[in-house]
Amino acid sequence: MSISTQTKLDMLRAMLLARQFEETLTELCRQPGKIHGMMILATGQEAVGAGVCAALSPEDVILTNHRSHHHLLARGADPKALMAEIFGRRTGCNKGKSGTLHLAVPEVNALCTTTIVGGGFPIATGLGFAQQYQKQEAVTVCFFGDGATSEGSFHEALNLAGLWRLPVIFVCENNGYAAAQSYAEHTPVESLAARADAYGMPGECVDGNDAPSVLEATRRARERALAGDGPTLIECMTYRWRGHGETDPQHYQPAEEIAAWKERCPIARLSGFLQASGELSDAELEDLRASAAAIVTEAVRFAEESPWPEPEEALDDVWAE
């Protein structure tokens, strides 16, 4: 199936917004007292969220991890509500209670962000079972990093999803590091996609810095799931430009390695392709960049001017009726 110009432009727009959003967070984290708590970013990985989410329907569900901003923005989450949540304000998507690491945006079917490594696997499998049981025309996507594949929950969830042929797409963002450990230090196999064979599902390794390739792989996996053929494991090879968190000095990441991966920037790759094919002009690219900057500037303004939650609100929304 071909990819329309509009879809490619939508992916580029999502990637530019995510990059601007996170680069702004990097700057804000350098200002004492501006944002509280740990900040974990996915700068350089934007093609994964944009490519996967471009292949989904509104009925599909996503679950994500601590590097969630690009997934949520690509899924259509309101940048102002996300930023306000990161600032801990009442107008945030979770009323200031989740911060950056536990975001949930149910209105776009982004049901869970978990910082528990491997925590999304059992939830995704349960959601996939519910979709299958209720005969929904929908799939569940579970985003996770390469480090999460060493957790027991990974193996248990994929085994059950494969056994019951659940409509789940497991998307591994292999960014080369699990916290401060390189891939070679925590995993003995060359390809994580190869592990899919053990669970009776296909595994596909794609260039995670190429949004169209990610989109096409997700489309294939989604069609397979909706046809009743079960789950797929997609390994997206990408790279984390920043440290594990914004306080991480990145001593363990060679400077030349970071520089080499920046040369493979997913945004430059897609925009360059669109320009070369005549689908995007220089002026249009600058307009897209300016639009992303304006959206993020407005999101920061909204967050800074929003009220803090009141202490007594801490116990609100604890129980669902």
MINUGU-387919 format. One record per atom (N, C-alpha, C): residue in one letter; atom name; x negated, z, y negated. Coordinates in steps of 0.02 Angstrom, whole numbers. Layout:
REM MINUGU-387919
 rest atom     c1     c3     c2
    a   CA      X      Z      Y
...
REM end
This chain:
REM MINUGU-387919
 rest atom     c1     c3     c2
    m    N    -42      0     59
    m   CA      0      0      0
    m    C    -45      0    -62
    s    N    -30    -45   -108
    s   CA    -71    -48   -169
    s    C    -54      9   -216
    i    N    -99     22   -262
    i   CA    -89     74   -312
    i    C    -76     41   -379
    s    N    -20     56   -409
    s   CA     -1     25   -472
    s    C    -47     48   -529
    t    N    -50      7   -581
    t   CA    -88     26   -640
    t    C    -62     91   -669
    q    N      4     99   -670
    q   CA     33    160   -698
    q    C     11    222   -660
    t    N     10    216   -593
    t   CA    -12    273   -552
    t    C    -85    290   -566
    k    N   -127    239   -571
    k   CA   -197    252   -587
    k    C   -205    284   -655
    l    N   -166    261   -703
    l   CA   -169    292   -770
    l    C   -143    363   -769
    d    N    -92    376   -729
    d   CA    -66    444   -723
    d    C   -119    490   -692
    m    N   -155    466   -642
    m   CA   -208    506   -613
    m    C   -263    520   -663
    l    N   -282    469   -701
    l   CA   -333    479   -753
    l    C   -310    529   -805
    r    N   -247    523   -825
    r   CA   -220    570   -874
    r    C   -223    642   -848
    a    N   -205    651   -785
    a   CA   -206    718   -755
    a    C   -278    745   -752
    m    N   -325    701   -736
    m   CA   -395    722   -731
    m    C   -423    741   -799
    l    N   -407    701   -849
    l   CA   -431    716   -917
    l    C   -402    782   -942
    l    N   -339    794   -927
    l   CA   -307    857   -948
    l    C   -339    916   -913
    a    N   -351    910   -848
    a   CA   -382    964   -811
    a    C   -453    978   -837
    r    N   -491    926   -850
    r   CA   -559    935   -875
    r    C   -559    970   -943
    q    N   -515    947   -988
    q   CA   -511    977  -1054
    q    C   -487   1050  -1049
    f    N   -440   1062  -1006
    f   CA   -413   1129   -996
    f    C   -468   1177   -974
    e    N   -508   1155   -925
    e   CA   -558   1200   -898
    e    C   -620   1205   -943
    e    N   -638   1152   -976
    e   CA   -694   1157  -1023
    e    C   -676   1204  -1081
    t    N   -613   1203  -1100
    t   CA   -590   1250  -1152
    t    C   -593   1322  -1126
    l    N   -574   1332  -1063
    l   CA   -579   1399  -1034
    l    C   -651   1423  -1031
    t    N   -698   1377  -1017
    t   CA   -769   1395  -1016
    t    C   -789   1422  -1085
    e    N   -768   1388  -1138
    e   CA   -785   1410  -1205
    e    C   -751   1476  -1222
    l    N   -688   1484  -1202
    l   CA   -652   1545  -1217
    l    C   -683   1605  -1181
    c    N   -709   1594  -1121
    c   CA   -740   1649  -1083
    c    C   -803   1674  -1115
    r    N   -833   1634  -1158
    r   CA   -893   1655  -1194
    r    C   -878   1699  -1254
    q    N   -814   1705  -1271
    q   CA   -794   1746  -1328
    q    C   -773   1815  -1302
    p    N   -809   1868  -1321
    p   CA   -795   1935  -1294
    p    C   -722   1955  -1306
    g    N   -690   1978  -1252
    g   CA   -622   2004  -1258
    g    C   -568   1952  -1262
    k    N   -585   1888  -1260
    k   CA   -534   1837  -1268
    k    C   -491   1831  -1205
    i    N   -523   1825  -1148
    i   CA   -487   1819  -1084
    i    C   -514   1872  -1036
    h    N   -470   1910  -1006
    h   CA   -490   1964   -962
    h    C   -493   1940   -889
    g    N   -538   1970   -851
    g   CA   -542   1956   -780
    g    C   -588   1898   -763
    m    N   -594   1885   -699
    m   CA   -638   1833   -674
    m    C   -608   1764   -687
    m    N   -651   1715   -702
    m   CA   -629   1647   -713
    m    C   -665   1601   -664
    i    N   -628   1568   -621
    i   CA   -655   1523   -570
    i    C   -628   1453   -583
    l    N   -673   1405   -595
    l   CA   -653   1338   -615
    l    C   -672   1286   -564
    a    N   -642   1227   -571
    a   CA   -654   1171   -525
    a    C   -678   1109   -562
    t    N   -715   1120   -615
    t   CA   -741   1064   -655
    t    C   -782   1018   -611
    g    N   -766    953   -611
    g   CA   -799    905   -569
    g    C   -760    886   -507
    q    N   -707    923   -492
    q   CA   -667    912   -432
    q    C   -598    882   -447
    e    N   -588    859   -508
    e   CA   -521    841   -531
    e    C   -487    785   -491
    a    N   -526    741   -460
    a   CA   -497    685   -424
    a    C   -456    707   -363
    v    N   -472    765   -336
    v   CA   -436    789   -277
    v    C   -364    807   -296
    g    N   -357    850   -346
    g   CA   -289    869   -367
    g    C   -249    809   -390
    a    N   -280    766   -431
    a   CA   -244    708   -458
    a    C   -224    660   -402
    g    N   -270    647   -356
    g   CA   -255    599   -302
    g    C   -203    624   -254
    v    N   -208    687   -234
    v   CA   -160    715   -187
    v    C    -90    717   -218
    c    N    -86    746   -278
    c   CA    -20    756   -309
    c    C     13    690   -327
    a    N    -26    638   -340
    a   CA      4    572   -354
    a    C     39    543   -294
    a    N     22    567   -234
    a   CA     52    541   -173
    a    C    114    580   -151
    l    N    131    633   -187
    l   CA    185    678   -165
    l    C    250    663   -201
    s    N    304    686   -170
    s   CA    370    683   -202
    s    C    386    751   -231
    p    N    435    755   -276
    p   CA    453    821   -305
    p    C    473    872   -252
    e    N    498    850   -195
    e   CA    521    897   -143
    e    C    463    927   -103
    d    N    405    897   -106
    d   CA    348    923    -69
    d    C    322    988   -101
    v    N    290   1028    -60
    v   CA    266   1094    -81
    v    C    189   1094    -79
    i    N    159   1128   -129
    i   CA     86   1138   -126
    i    C     70   1213   -127
    l    N     18   1230    -91
    l   CA    -12   1297    -93
    l    C    -85   1286   -111
    t    N   -112   1329   -153
    t   CA   -180   1318   -176
    t    C   -220   1383   -175
    n    N   -283   1377   -198
    n   CA   -329   1434   -195
    n    C   -351   1454   -265
    h    N   -409   1487   -269
    h   CA   -431   1513   -333
    h    C   -453   1459   -382
    r    N   -466   1398   -359
    r   CA   -482   1343   -405
    r    C   -420   1299   -412
    s    N   -370   1325   -445
    s   CA   -303   1294   -441
    s    C   -282   1254   -502
    h    N   -317   1261   -559
    h   CA   -291   1232   -620
    h    C   -278   1157   -614
    h    N   -326   1120   -584
    h   CA   -317   1047   -581
    h    C   -260   1028   -533
    h    N   -249   1068   -481
    h   CA   -193   1055   -437
    h    C   -127   1064   -474
    l    N   -121   1120   -509
    l   CA    -58   1136   -543
    l    C    -43   1088   -600
    l    N    -94   1070   -638
    l   CA    -83   1023   -693
    l    C    -64    955   -667
    a    N    -97    933   -613
    a   CA    -80    868   -584
    a    C    -10    869   -555
    r    N     12    926   -533
    r   CA     79    933   -504
    r    C    133    934   -558
    g    N    113    944   -620
    g   CA    161    942   -675
    g    C    177   1009   -707
    a    N    136   1060   -693
    a   CA    147   1125   -724
    a    C    137   1121   -799
    d    N    173   1162   -835
    d   CA    170   1163   -908
    d    C    103   1194   -931
    p    N     61   1156   -966
    p   CA     -4   1184   -987
    p    C      3   1246  -1031
    k    N     54   1249  -1072
    k   CA     64   1308  -1115
    k    C     79   1370  -1073
    a    N    122   1363  -1023
    a   CA    139   1420   -981
    a    C     79   1442   -939
    l    N     39   1393   -916
    l   CA    -21   1410   -879
    l    C    -71   1448   -923
    m    N    -83   1422   -982
    m   CA   -131   1454  -1027
    m    C   -108   1523  -1047
    a    N    -44   1531  -1061
    a   CA    -18   1597  -1079
    a    C    -25   1646  -1021
    e    N    -17   1622   -961
    e   CA    -26   1666   -903
    e    C    -99   1687   -896
    i    N   -144   1640   -907
    i   CA   -215   1656   -904
    i    C   -234   1707   -957
    f    N   -201   1704  -1015
    f   CA   -211   1752  -1068
    f    C   -175   1819  -1054
    g    N   -134   1820  -1002
    g   CA    -97   1882   -985
    g    C    -37   1895  -1028
    r    N     -6   1842  -1055
    r   CA     49   1850  -1102
    r    C    117   1843  -1068
    r    N    168   1872  -1099
    r   CA    235   1873  -1071
    r    C    264   1803  -1061
    t    N    243   1755  -1102
    t   CA    269   1687  -1097
    t    C    236   1646  -1042
    g    N    190   1676  -1005
    g   CA    157   1641   -951
    g    C    204   1625   -894
    c    N    182   1581   -850
    c   CA    225   1559   -795
    c    C    242   1616   -747
    n    N    204   1670   -748
    n   CA    219   1728   -708
    n    C    224   1791   -750
    k    N    243   1781   -813
    k   CA    257   1835   -861
    k    C    195   1879   -874
    g    N    136   1849   -867
    g   CA     75   1885   -883
    g    C     50   1930   -828
    k    N     78   1925   -768
    k   CA     61   1971   -714
    k    C     11   1944   -664
    s    N      0   1879   -664
    s   CA    -44   1850   -612
    s    C   -113   1834   -638
    g    N   -119   1818   -703
    g   CA   -183   1795   -727
    g    C   -200   1727   -696
    t    N   -264   1709   -699
    t   CA   -284   1643   -676
    t    C   -287   1636   -600
    l    N   -293   1691   -564
    l   CA   -310   1687   -493
    l    C   -250   1690   -445
    h    N   -191   1705   -470
    h   CA   -133   1711   -425
    h    C    -72   1674   -454
    l    N    -84   1617   -483
    l   CA    -32   1578   -515
    l    C     19   1551   -465
    a    N     82   1551   -485
    a   CA    135   1519   -447
    a    C    180   1482   -497
    v    N    197   1420   -481
    v   CA    240   1381   -525
    v    C    295   1350   -483
    p    N    344   1390   -464
    p   CA    395   1366   -416
    p    C    435   1307   -442
    e    N    441   1299   -508
    e   CA    481   1243   -534
    e    C    450   1175   -518
    v    N    386   1173   -500
    v   CA    355   1110   -478
    v    C    335   1115   -404
    n    N    365   1163   -369
    n   CA    353   1175   -297
    n    C    280   1192   -283
    a    N    247   1225   -330
    a   CA    181   1255   -318
    a    C    194   1329   -306
    l    N    203   1347   -243
    l   CA    231   1412   -227
    l    C    182   1469   -225
    c    N    117   1453   -218
    c   CA     70   1508   -208
    c    C      0   1487   -226
    t    N    -35   1531   -262
    t   CA   -107   1526   -270
    t    C   -136   1591   -243
    t    N   -181   1586   -196
    t   CA   -209   1648   -167
    t    C   -285   1647   -171
    t    N   -313   1703   -192
    t   CA   -386   1709   -192
    t    C   -412   1737   -126
    i    N   -367   1754    -81
    i   CA   -388   1776    -14
    i    C   -412   1713     23
    v    N   -475   1711     38
    v   CA   -503   1651     70
    v    C   -469   1640    137
    g    N   -438   1582    145
    g   CA   -400   1568    205
    g    C   -329   1595    204
    g    N   -309   1626    149
    g   CA   -243   1657    146
    g    C   -186   1607    145
    g    N   -199   1545    124
    g   CA   -146   1497    120
    g    C   -126   1465    185
    f    N   -170   1466    234
    f   CA   -157   1431    297
    f    C    -94   1455    333
    p    N    -87   1520    345
    p   CA    -26   1542    381
    p    C     37   1528    340
    i    N     33   1534    274
    i   CA     92   1521    232
    i    C    112   1448    237
    a    N     62   1404    233
    a   CA     76   1332    238
    a    C    107   1314    304
    t    N     82   1344    357
    t   CA    110   1330    424
    t    C    182   1355    428
    g    N    196   1412    399
    g   CA    265   1438    398
    g    C    311   1393    358
    l    N    287   1369    301
    l   CA    327   1324    260
    l    C    339   1258    296
    g    N    288   1233    330
    g   CA    296   1172    368
    g    C    347   1180    423
    f    N    347   1239    455
    f   CA    397   1252    507
    f    C    467   1252    477
    a    N    475   1284    419
    a   CA    540   1286    387
    a    C    564   1215    369
    q    N    519   1174    343
    q   CA    537   1105    327
    q    C    559   1066    389
    q    N    523   1076    443
    q   CA    540   1042    505
    q    C    606   1068    533
    y    N    615   1133    533
    y   CA    676   1164    560
    y    C    738   1143    522
    q    N    731   1138    455
    q   CA    787   1119    413
    q    C    793   1044    404
    k    N    751   1007    439
    k   CA    752    933    437
    k    C    746    907    366
    q    N    701    937    327
    q   CA    688    914    259
    q    C    643    852    258
    e    N    655    809    211
    e   CA    610    752    200
    e    C    555    773    152
    a    N    513    818    175
    a   CA    462    847    132
    a    C    404    872    174
    v    N    346    878    141
    v   CA    286    904    174
    v    C    258    962    134
    t    N    213    999    165
    t   CA    176   1052    131
    t    C    103   1032    129
    v    N     72   1040     70
    v   CA      1   1027     62
    v    C    -34   1094     50
    c    N    -87   1106     88
    c   CA   -127   1167     81
    c    C   -197   1148     58
    f    N   -215   1166     -3
    f   CA   -282   1155    -30
    f    C   -327   1215    -12
    f    N   -390   1201      6
    f   CA   -437   1254     21
    f    C   -508   1227     15
    g    N   -556   1272     12
    g   CA   -625   1252      7
    g    C   -659   1252     75
    d    N   -720   1226     77
    d   CA   -756   1222    141
    d    C   -770   1290    171
    g    N   -780   1340    128
    g   CA   -794   1407    154
    g    C   -736   1436    193
    a    N   -674   1416    176
    a   CA   -615   1444    209
    a    C   -609   1422    282
    t    N   -645   1368    301
    t   CA   -639   1344    370
    t    C   -675   1389    419
    s    N   -712   1438    394
    s   CA   -744   1487    438
    s    C   -700   1548    451
    e    N   -641   1549    420
    e   CA   -595   1605    430
    e    C   -553   1593    492
    g    N   -534   1647    525
    g   CA   -493   1641    584
    g    C   -425   1610    571
    s    N   -398   1622    511
    s   CA   -332   1595    493
    s    C   -332   1519    493
    f    N   -389   1488    478
    f   CA   -394   1415    479
    f    C   -380   1390    549
    h    N   -413   1418    598
    h   CA   -407   1394    667
    h    C   -337   1410    695
    e    N   -312   1469    680
    e   CA   -246   1487    705
    e    C   -192   1442    676
    a    N   -196   1429    611
    a   CA   -144   1389    578
    a    C   -146   1316    601
    l    N   -206   1288    605
    l   CA   -211   1218    627
    l    C   -191   1210    699
    n    N   -206   1260    740
    n   CA   -186   1256    810
    n    C   -110   1255    816
    l    N    -76   1299    779
    l   CA     -3   1302    784
    l    C     29   1241    752
    a    N      3   1219    695
    a   CA     30   1160    661
    a    C     23   1098    706
    g    N    -34   1093    741
    g   CA    -43   1037    786
    g    C      2   1041    847
    l    N     10   1102    873
    l   CA     52   1112    932
    l    C    125   1094    918
    w    N    149   1116    861
    w   CA    220   1105    843
    w    C    230   1042    801
    r    N    177   1005    787
    r   CA    180    942    749
    r    C    216    953    682
    l    N    190   1002    646
    l   CA    222   1021    583
    l    C    200    973    526
    p    N    243    964    476
    p   CA    229    918    421
    p    C    184    950    368
    v    N    122    966    387
    v   CA     75    999    342
    v    C     14    954    333
    i    N     -9    948    271
    i   CA    -71    912    256
    i    C   -122    964    233
    f    N   -174    973    272
    f   CA   -227   1020    255
    f    C   -281    983    217
    v    N   -291   1001    154
    v   CA   -338    966    110
    v    C   -397   1011     94
    c    N   -454    994    123
    c   CA   -516   1032    111
    c    C   -555   1000     53
    e    N   -566   1039      1
    e   CA   -610   1017    -53
    e    C   -681   1042    -36
    n    N   -718    999     -3
    n   CA   -786   1018     16
    n    C   -832   1007    -44
    n    N   -842   1060    -82
    n   CA   -882   1055   -143
    n    C   -954   1078   -133
    g    N   -974   1086    -70
    g   CA  -1043   1101    -54
    g    C  -1062   1174    -52
    y    N  -1018   1218    -77
    y   CA  -1035   1289    -80
    y    C   -975   1333    -64
    a    N   -989   1387    -29
    a   CA   -941   1441    -19
    a    C   -969   1500    -57
    a    N   -941   1512   -118
    a   CA   -971   1560   -164
    a    C  -1043   1540   -176
    a    N  -1092   1580   -155
    a   CA  -1163   1563   -168
    a    C  -1198   1534   -107
    q    N  -1161   1519    -54
    q   CA  -1192   1492      7
    q    C  -1181   1417     10
    s    N  -1235   1380     22
    s   CA  -1228   1308     30
    s    C  -1193   1293     95
    y    N  -1168   1232    101
    y   CA  -1131   1212    161
    y    C  -1173   1222    224
    a    N  -1236   1203    221
    a   CA  -1280   1209    280
    a    C  -1291   1282    301
    e    N  -1281   1328    254
    e   CA  -1292   1399    269
    e    C  -1231   1432    301
    h    N  -1173   1400    297
    h   CA  -1114   1434    325
    h    C  -1077   1394    378
    t    N  -1095   1331    389
    t   CA  -1059   1290    437
    t    C  -1108   1248    478
    p    N  -1103   1250    545
    p   CA  -1151   1215    587
    p    C  -1135   1141    600
    v    N  -1074   1119    583
    v   CA  -1055   1050    598
    v    C  -1064   1006    537
    e    N  -1079    943    550
    e   CA  -1091    896    494
    e    C  -1027    879    457
    s    N   -972    873    493
    s   CA   -908    853    462
    s    C   -853    902    480
    l    N   -819    928    429
    l   CA   -762    972    441
    l    C   -702    932    467
    a    N   -697    869    446
    a   CA   -641    828    470
    a    C   -642    820    545
    a    N   -702    823    575
    a   CA   -708    815    648
    a    C   -674    872    685
    r    N   -666    929    652
    r   CA   -634    986    685
    r    C   -560    973    700
    a    N   -531    923    667
    a   CA   -460    909    678
    a    C   -446    890    751
    d    N   -494    858    783
    d   CA   -484    837    853
    d    C   -465    895    898
    a    N   -493    953    884
    a   CA   -480   1011    927
    a    C   -408   1036    922
    y    N   -372   1014    870
    y   CA   -304   1037    860
    y    C   -253    981    866
    g    N   -274    925    894
    g   CA   -227    871    908
    g    C   -200    837    847
    m    N   -241    833    795
    m   CA   -219    799    734
    m    C   -276    754    709
    p    N   -261    703    670
    p   CA   -314    661    642
    p    C   -351    698    587
    g    N   -415    684    582
    g   CA   -456    709    527
    g    C   -486    651    490
    e    N   -484    653    425
    e   CA   -510    598    384
    e    C   -555    626    330
    c    N   -614    597    323
    c   CA   -661    617    270
    c    C   -661    563    217
    v    N   -647    583    155
    v   CA   -644    535    100
    v    C   -688    557     43
    d    N   -703    509     -1
    d   CA   -741    524    -62
    d    C   -696    562   -109
    g    N   -708    626   -116
    g   CA   -666    668   -158
    g    C   -675    657   -232
    n    N   -722    615   -252
    n   CA   -730    599   -323
    n    C   -698    532   -339
    d    N   -664    503   -291
    d   CA   -629    439   -300
    d    C   -555    451   -292
    a    N   -519    458   -347
    a   CA   -448    476   -345
    a    C   -406    426   -304
    p    N   -416    361   -311
    p   CA   -377    315   -269
    p    C   -386    325   -195
    s    N   -448    340   -173
    s   CA   -460    353   -102
    s    C   -423    416    -79
    v    N   -423    467   -120
    v   CA   -387    529   -104
    v    C   -312    515   -100
    l    N   -286    477   -148
    l   CA   -216    459   -148
    l    C   -196    422    -84
    e    N   -235    372    -65
    e   CA   -219    332     -7
    e    C   -220    374     57
    a    N   -270    418     63
    a   CA   -273    461    122
    a    C   -213    508    126
    t    N   -192    533     68
    t   CA   -134    578     66
    t    C    -71    540     82
    r    N    -64    480     58
    r   CA     -6    439     75
    r    C      0    429    151
    r    N    -57    413    182
    r   CA    -56    403    255
    r    C    -35    466    291
    a    N    -63    522    269
    a   CA    -47    586    301
    a    C     26    605    290
    r    N     52    592    231
    r   CA    121    608    216
    r    C    169    566    258
    e    N    155    501    262
    e   CA    197    456    302
    e    C    197    478    375
    r    N    139    497    399
    r   CA    134    520    469
    r    C    175    584    480
    a    N    170    630    433
    a   CA    206    693    439
    a    C    282    682    438
    l    N    305    639    393
    l   CA    377    627    387
    l    C    404    588    448
    a    N    360    552    481
    a   CA    381    516    542
    a    C    384    562    603
    g    N    366    625    594
    g   CA    368    673    649
    g    C    305    675    690
    d    N    250    646    663
    d   CA    188    642    701
    d    C    140    700    687
    g    N    162    747    645
    g   CA    123    808    637
    g    C     73    808    579
    p    N     29    858    579
    p   CA    -16    871    523
    p    C    -77    826    522
    t    N   -112    828    466
    t   CA   -176    793    456
    t    C   -224    838    419
    l    N   -287    833    436
    l   CA   -340    868    399
    l    C   -378    816    359
    i    N   -379    824    293
    i   CA   -416    779    248
    i    C   -473    818    217
    e    N   -533    794    227
    e   CA   -592    825    196
    e    C   -614    782    137
    c    N   -612    810     78
    c   CA   -630    775     16
    c    C   -699    798     -6
    m    N   -747    752     -3
    m   CA   -815    769    -22
    m    C   -823    766    -98
    t    N   -837    823   -127
    t   CA   -841    828   -200
    t    C   -896    878   -217
    y    N   -896    903   -279
    y   CA   -949    950   -299
    y    C   -924    994   -356
    r    N   -946   1056   -354
    r   CA   -928   1107   -403
    r    C   -982   1109   -457
    w    N   -965   1085   -517
    w   CA  -1015   1084   -571
    w    C  -1032   1154   -597
    r    N   -983   1198   -596
    r   CA   -993   1266   -622
    r    C  -1013   1313   -565
    g    N  -1029   1374   -582
    g   CA  -1044   1424   -531
    g    C   -980   1447   -497
    h    N   -987   1494   -452
    h   CA   -928   1520   -418
    h    C   -878   1547   -468
    g    N   -903   1581   -519
    g   CA   -863   1605   -575
    g    C   -903   1595   -638
    e    N   -872   1608   -695
    e   CA   -906   1595   -759
    e    C   -961   1645   -775
    t    N   -967   1698   -736
    t   CA  -1024   1744   -744
    t    C  -1081   1728   -696
    d    N  -1072   1676   -657
    d   CA  -1121   1656   -606
    d    C  -1175   1613   -638
    p    N  -1239   1633   -636
    p   CA  -1292   1593   -668
    p    C  -1313   1532   -628
    q    N  -1287   1522   -568
    q   CA  -1299   1463   -527
    q    C  -1372   1455   -506
    h    N  -1408   1509   -497
    h   CA  -1479   1504   -478
    h    C  -1488   1468   -411
    y    N  -1438   1471   -368
    y   CA  -1443   1443   -301
    y    C  -1427   1368   -299
    q    N  -1403   1340   -354
    q   CA  -1387   1269   -357
    q    C  -1444   1232   -393
    p    N  -1480   1188   -359
    p   CA  -1535   1153   -392
    p    C  -1510   1112   -452
    a    N  -1547   1115   -507
    a   CA  -1527   1079   -567
    a    C  -1521   1004   -555
    e    N  -1567    978   -514
    e   CA  -1564    906   -500
    e    C  -1503    887   -458
    e    N  -1480    934   -417
    e   CA  -1420    922   -377
    e    C  -1359    918   -422
    i    N  -1354    965   -468
    i   CA  -1298    965   -515
    i    C  -1299    901   -557
    a    N  -1358    882   -581
    a   CA  -1363    821   -622
    a    C  -1343    759   -583
    a    N  -1363    756   -520
    a   CA  -1347    698   -479
    a    C  -1272    692   -468
    w    N  -1239    747   -457
    w   CA  -1167    745   -447
    w    C  -1130    731   -513
    k    N  -1157    752   -569
    k   CA  -1125    736   -633
    k    C  -1127    661   -646
    e    N  -1178    627   -618
    e   CA  -1180    555   -623
    e    C  -1123    522   -585
    r    N  -1094    559   -539
    r   CA  -1038    534   -499
    r    C   -971    563   -524
    c    N   -968    577   -587
    c   CA   -909    608   -618
    c    C   -845    569   -599
    p    N   -795    603   -573
    p   CA   -734    569   -551
    p    C   -695    537   -609
    i    N   -699    566   -668
    i   CA   -664    538   -725
    i    C   -698    474   -748
    a    N   -764    476   -753
    a   CA   -801    415   -772
    a    C   -791    360   -721
    r    N   -785    380   -659
    r   CA   -776    330   -606
    r    C   -710    293   -612
    l    N   -655    331   -619
    l   CA   -590    299   -624
    l    C   -581    262   -689
    s    N   -601    293   -744
    s   CA   -594    258   -809
    s    C   -636    195   -811
    g    N   -696    198   -782
    g   CA   -739    139   -780
    g    C   -708     83   -740
    f    N   -677    100   -683
    f   CA   -644     51   -642
    f    C   -586     18   -680
    l    N   -546     59   -714
    l   CA   -489     33   -751
    l    C   -511    -11   -809
    q    N   -565      7   -842
    q   CA   -590    -34   -896
    q    C   -618   -100   -870
    a    N   -654    -97   -814
    a   CA   -683   -157   -786
    a    C   -630   -206   -762
    s    N   -573   -179   -739
    s   CA   -519   -221   -713
    s    C   -472   -245   -769
    g    N   -485   -223   -830
    g   CA   -442   -243   -886
    g    C   -377   -204   -891
    e    N   -372   -149   -854
    e   CA   -311   -109   -854
    e    C   -313    -54   -907
    l    N   -370    -45   -939
    l   CA   -378      8   -989
    l    C   -429    -14  -1041
    s    N   -411    -10  -1104
    s   CA   -458    -27  -1158
    s    C   -494     35  -1182
    d    N   -548     25  -1219
    d   CA   -585     81  -1247
    d    C   -540    124  -1292
    a    N   -499     90  -1332
    a   CA   -454    126  -1378
    a    C   -403    167  -1339
    e    N   -377    139  -1285
    e   CA   -328    175  -1244
    e    C   -359    236  -1210
    l    N   -422    229  -1189
    l   CA   -456    286  -1159
    l    C   -466    342  -1210
    e    N   -485    324  -1270
    e   CA   -493    374  -1322
    e    C   -427    408  -1339
    d    N   -373    369  -1337
    d   CA   -307    399  -1349
    d    C   -289    449  -1294
    l    N   -306    433  -1232
    l   CA   -293    480  -1177
    l    C   -334    544  -1185
    r    N   -397    536  -1205
    r   CA   -439    595  -1217
    r    C   -411    638  -1275
    a    N   -390    604  -1327
    a   CA   -363    640  -1386
    a    C   -299    676  -1367
    s    N   -257    644  -1327
    s   CA   -195    675  -1306
    s    C   -208    737  -1264
    a    N   -256    734  -1218
    a   CA   -273    792  -1177
    a    C   -298    849  -1221
    a    N   -341    833  -1270
    a   CA   -368    884  -1315
    a    C   -312    917  -1355
    a    N   -264    876  -1378
    a   CA   -209    903  -1418
    a    C   -165    948  -1376
    i    N   -152    929  -1315
    i   CA   -110    969  -1270
    i    C   -143   1037  -1258
    v    N   -208   1038  -1246
    v   CA   -242   1101  -1231
    v    C   -247   1144  -1294
    t    N   -260   1113  -1351
    t   CA   -262   1151  -1414
    t    C   -196   1185  -1426
    e    N   -141   1150  -1415
    e   CA    -75   1179  -1424
    e    C    -63   1234  -1373
    a    N    -88   1225  -1312
    a   CA    -79   1277  -1261
    a    C   -116   1341  -1280
    v    N   -175   1335  -1307
    v   CA   -213   1394  -1329
    v    C   -177   1428  -1387
    r    N   -154   1388  -1435
    r   CA   -116   1417  -1491
    r    C    -55   1455  -1466
    f    N    -18   1424  -1421
    f   CA     42   1456  -1393
    f    C     24   1522  -1359
    a    N    -29   1521  -1320
    a   CA    -50   1582  -1284
    a    C    -71   1637  -1332
    e    N   -111   1620  -1380
    e   CA   -137   1670  -1427
    e    C    -81   1701  -1469
    e    N    -29   1663  -1482
    e   CA     26   1688  -1524
    e    C     81   1721  -1483
    s    N     75   1719  -1418
    s   CA    127   1748  -1375
    s    C    118   1823  -1368
    p    N    172   1860  -1357
    p   CA    167   1933  -1351
    p    C    140   1955  -1284
    w    N    112   2015  -1284
    w   CA     92   2046  -1221
    w    C    154   2073  -1186
    p    N    152   2078  -1120
    p   CA    208   2112  -1086
    p    C    209   2186  -1104
    e    N    268   2214  -1103
    e   CA    274   2286  -1114
    e    C    256   2323  -1049
    p    N    228   2384  -1054
    p   CA    209   2421   -993
    p    C    266   2430   -944
    e    N    326   2441   -970
    e   CA    383   2453   -924
    e    C    403   2389   -886
    e    N    378   2332   -906
    e   CA    393   2270   -871
    e    C    353   2262   -807
    a    N    305   2307   -796
    a   CA    263   2302   -737
    a    C    302   2303   -672
    l    N    358   2339   -672
    l   CA    398   2345   -611
    l    C    455   2295   -607
    d    N    462   2252   -657
    d   CA    512   2199   -653
    d    C    489   2145   -604
    d    N    537   2114   -572
    d   CA    525   2058   -526
    d    C    485   2078   -464
    v    N    485   2142   -449
    v   CA    450   2164   -388
    v    C    489   2143   -326
    w    N    555   2147   -332
    w   CA    598   2130   -274
    w    C    639   2069   -292
    a    N    649   2026   -242
    a   CA    693   1968   -251
    a    C    761   1984   -219
    e    N    814   1973   -257
    e   CA    881   1986   -230
    e    C    902   1928   -186
REM end
